[in-house]
Amino acid sequence: MNSIITIRASSLGELFDCPARWESKHLHGKRTPWNGKALLGTAVHASTAVFDKSALNGVGITIDEAAAAAVDVIFEADEEVIWDDSNPKEAEKIALSLHAKYCKIIAPKQSYLAVEVECERLEITDLGIALTGTTDRVRETSDGIGIVDLKTGKAAVSADGKVKTTGHAAQIGVYELLAEKASGLVISAPAQIVGMNTAKTDKGQRVGTGEIFGSRDVLLGDGETPGLLEYASKIIHSGDFYGNPESMLCHKNYCPNFNCCNFRK
């Protein structure tokens, strides 16, 4: 393969969900407006990262002080935001609640080695792709060193406290590879998902953790069965960016191709 195509870890799921949408956004740079759900998730990521970095560096910023980062993300967004059935004040309330619960319930149980580990580029030349992205956390456990990925959403944690881990293995596998490349540490422990429900009520705003085993096997294959990165490479280098009108994100708010997509006809 003559060219190396860059794939952001966070976009891998979108590539398989709708290659046409992925191409328009990640190869041609087309954009859709921010949506309130994504902005809320970014806000919680920002404030919890401030809190965890402070603890890791021994600075000791309080929960409330770190929460300011979430508020800044919500109210200082420099792009158009589509709020749908929400609004900035409601998003702020949810973000502050989840931030506090994370800091009080999740963070004290963790032994973080690094927070927001960025890997600029990891090339896999035989597949003609390069991976890039930021791993939320790297932690030390009794089983070794593993990564932690924060997920927000309306169904991130079920009513019985179980965290949704299905469907995340490929992305988590990429984050593990990137974390090893950037940190120089051997990632051998199961990955942990920190789920945070973005419900409107305090009772519904559940937080919890779940584990994912063998993420990189799904990503890289086992020698007999191809891994998802090989399939991703085939899609990208074939140029067959087909659309998926059945995608849950097939909507004008999420796809820059929506109004001109031939696959919707």
TAHU-V104552 format. One record per backbone hydrogen bond with DSSP energy under -0.5 kcal/mol. CO is the residue of the C=O (numbers start at 1). NH is the residue of the N-H. If there is no record, write none. Layout:
# TAHU-V104552
[[CO | NH] [CO | NH]]
This chain:
# TAHU-V104552
[[3 | 5] [5 | 130] [7 | 132] [8 | 11] [9 | 12] [11 | 15] [12 | 16] [13 | 17] [14 | 18] [18 | 22] [19 | 23] [20 | 24] [21 | 25] [22 | 26] [23 | 27] [23 | 28] [24 | 30] [34 | 82] [35 | 39] [36 | 40] [37 | 41] [38 | 42] [39 | 43] [40 | 44] [41 | 45] [42 | 46] [43 | 47] [44 | 48] [45 | 49] [46 | 50] [47 | 51] [48 | 52] [49 | 53] [50 | 54] [51 | 55] [52 | 56] [53 | 57] [54 | 58] [54 | 59] [54 | 60] [55 | 58] [62 | 66] [63 | 67] [64 | 68] [65 | 68] [66 | 69] [67 | 70] [67 | 71] [68 | 72] [69 | 73] [70 | 74] [71 | 75] [72 | 76] [80 | 34] [81 | 83] [82 | 36] [83 | 86] [87 | 91] [88 | 92] [89 | 93] [90 | 94] [91 | 95] [92 | 96] [93 | 97] [94 | 98] [95 | 99] [96 | 100] [97 | 101] [98 | 102] [99 | 103] [100 | 104] [101 | 105] [101 | 106] [102 | 106] [102 | 107] [106 | 109] [107 | 110] [111 | 140] [114 | 138] [116 | 118] [117 | 135] [118 | 120] [119 | 133] [122 | 131] [123 | 125] [124 | 127] [124 | 128] [124 | 129] [128 | 5] [129 | 124] [130 | 7] [131 | 122] [132 | 9] [133 | 119] [135 | 117] [136 | 116] [137 | 148] [138 | 113] [138 | 114] [139 | 146] [141 | 144] [144 | 141] [145 | 188] [145 | 189] [146 | 139] [147 | 192] [148 | 137] [149 | 194] [151 | 196] [153 | 156] [153 | 198] [156 | 164] [158 | 161] [162 | 158] [165 | 168] [168 | 172] [169 | 173] [170 | 174] [171 | 175] [172 | 176] [173 | 177] [174 | 178] [175 | 179] [176 | 180] [177 | 181] [178 | 182] [179 | 183] [180 | 184] [185 | 187] [186 | 145] [186 | 188] [191 | 212] [192 | 149] [192 | 194] [193 | 195] [193 | 210] [194 | 151] [195 | 208] [196 | 153] [197 | 199] [201 | 205] [202 | 205] [204 | 206] [206 | 197] [208 | 195] [210 | 193] [212 | 191] [214 | 217] [214 | 218] [215 | 219] [216 | 220] [217 | 221] [218 | 228] [219 | 229] [220 | 227] [224 | 226] [225 | 222] [227 | 230] [227 | 231] [228 | 232] [229 | 233] [230 | 234] [231 | 235] [232 | 236] [233 | 237] [234 | 238] [235 | 239] [235 | 240] [239 | 241] [240 | 242] [242 | 20] [244 | 247] [247 | 250] [249 | 251] [251 | 254] [251 | 255] [255 | 258] [257 | 260] [257 | 261] [258 | 261] [261 | 264] [262 | 265]]
